[in-house]
Amino acid sequence: MTSRSRIALGLGVFFLLGAYPVWNGLASSADPERPELARAVDSAGATGCIEDTTWMKANHQKLLNEWRTSVVRDGQRTWVSSTGTSWDMSLTGTCLKCHANTETFCTRCHDYADVQPTCWNCHVVPEGGQSEGGQSHE
């Protein structure tokens, strides 16, 4: 075998191995099933959210970061939604009133999206949740 053929063979193997992740991704056509989330219900039995579902799916993380900054740095504690309703800027006092069980709501979606939010580093883990160390706080 000449050095030219060895180089060609080596390059061929290199490109085949390098392209494997792309081929593997294209070959697996099965998308993971979207999680079934528990419907939010507050203690008074009302349903709904501070904004519509589509907006909340896309923007809740930005909203929570804005709330954190507004409350901690600016001392502002009231937020007005697009419908004109005023809400207390509070993860535990507003969001978790309806989304009380993190296991059936937050965790399912965050696991699907493969994200690890840091909410529970500062906030009390609600019913059904896990702390960073994996210990349940029920």
Residue pairs with C-beta under 8 A, 6 or more apart in sequence:
32 112
34 112
35 108
35 109
35 111
35 112
36 108
37 104
37 105
37 108
37 109
38 101
38 104
38 105
39 47
40 47
40 48
40 49
40 98
40 99
40 105
41 47
41 98
42 97
42 98
43 97
47 98
49 56
49 98
50 56
50 79
50 81
50 85
50 87
50 94
51 59
51 63
51 81
51 82
55 82
56 63
61 117
64 91
64 95
64 119
67 79
67 89
67 90
67 91
70 76
70 77
70 79
70 89
71 77
71 89
71 90
76 89
77 88
77 89
77 90
78 86
78 87
78 88
78 89
79 86
79 87
79 88
79 89
80 86
80 87
81 87
87 94
88 94
91 119
91 123
92 123
92 124
92 126
96 126
99 105
99 106
100 126
100 127
101 126
101 127
101 128
101 129
102 125
102 126
102 127
102 128
102 129
102 130
103 128
103 129
103 130
104 128
106 117
106 129
107 129
107 130
110 116
110 117
120 129
120 131
120 132
121 132
124 137
125 131
125 137
127 138
128 136
128 138
129 136
129 137
129 138
130 136
130 137
131 137
